[in-house]
Amino acid sequence: MRTPIIAGNWKMFKTVAEATAFIQEVKGKAEVDGVESVICAPYTSLPALVQAVKGTTLKVGAQNLHWEDSGAFTGEISGAMLKDLGVDYVIIGHSERRAYFAETDENVNKKVHAAFKHGLLPIVCVGESLEEREAGKTKDVCRVQTEAALQGLSAEQAAQVVVAYEPIWAIGTGKTSTAQDAADVIGYIRERISAVFGGEVAGKVRIQYGGSVKPNNIREFMQKEDIDGALVGGASLEPASYVQLVEGAR
Ligand SMILES: O=C[C@H](O)COP(=O)(O)O
């Protein structure tokens, strides 16, 4: 039995004051038995969020990390630094990082290892572009990205990874995969994880859908057995909407 996980990816939104006000609003309401609820915020808000969620079941995540512990990497943040703050999760390989910041499969893999080294749980994003989908390459792209991201992990580590299947054409566009289509791709990703790490590990890995998930469609996705939650951008920014997403994952 996998615990569903709703993760809000705030991307580059919210000041510290806005972030803490959000937690005051959702405290209690976005804490639903049997659903894990994680807010992935910009670095600047992380210390305040870690304080604000104390005494709640809400968790905090970052949106990126560097694979080295320290060094001359201007503008970067390490896993050691995130752990020091008390962060639980870290998004790795989001399509916006891959597209705008030259994130490669190799770097994603190094970041996944760095996350585990520092006791952070990775939310690894995979997904195809519209062009790749139209060329019939969806499953191939997801297989290559997933296998590369998880390469070299122990079975114990692999079982703790959260994968987010996010078709790029569905992100922030209001277009979604159908629930059935998302479940098919997610089922395939699970098969590939099983081929590499075995069925027991694959049965434990949580795989989310992401891409224009809203309060009015979350339940459709959650009805699919293989879909274990959602990685949500826009609809995670408003407290009432976020609460409905967590409730919809019950
Ligand atoms: O990380 C979240 C995804 O990029 C989805 O964003 P969206 O819910 O705004 O489409």
The ligand as an SDF file (V2000), in Angstrom:
LIG
                    3D

 10  9  0  0  0  0  0  0  0  0999 V2000
    5.9230   20.8760  -11.0350 O   0  0  0  0  0  0  0  0  0  0  0  0
    4.7780   21.0700  -11.4300 C   0  0  0  0  0  0  0  0  0  0  0  0
    4.4660   21.0130  -12.8220 C   0  0  0  0  0  0  0  0  0  0  0  0
    5.3800   21.7170  -13.5870 O   0  0  0  0  0  0  0  0  0  0  0  0
    3.0280   21.2760  -13.1690 C   0  0  0  0  0  0  0  0  0  0  0  0
    2.7290   22.6360  -13.1860 O   0  0  0  0  0  0  0  0  0  0  0  0
    1.2010   23.0740  -13.4160 P   0  0  0  0  0  0  0  0  0  0  0  0
    0.4100   22.3370  -12.3590 O   0  0  0  0  0  0  0  0  0  0  0  0
    1.1910   24.5540  -13.2200 O   0  0  0  0  0  0  0  0  0  0  0  0
    0.8200   22.6340  -14.7870 O   0  0  0  0  0  0  0  0  0  0  0  0
  1  2  2  0
  2  3  1  0
  3  4  1  0
  3  5  1  0
  5  6  1  0
  6  7  1  0
  7  8  2  0
  7  9  1  0
  7 10  1  0
M  END
$$$$
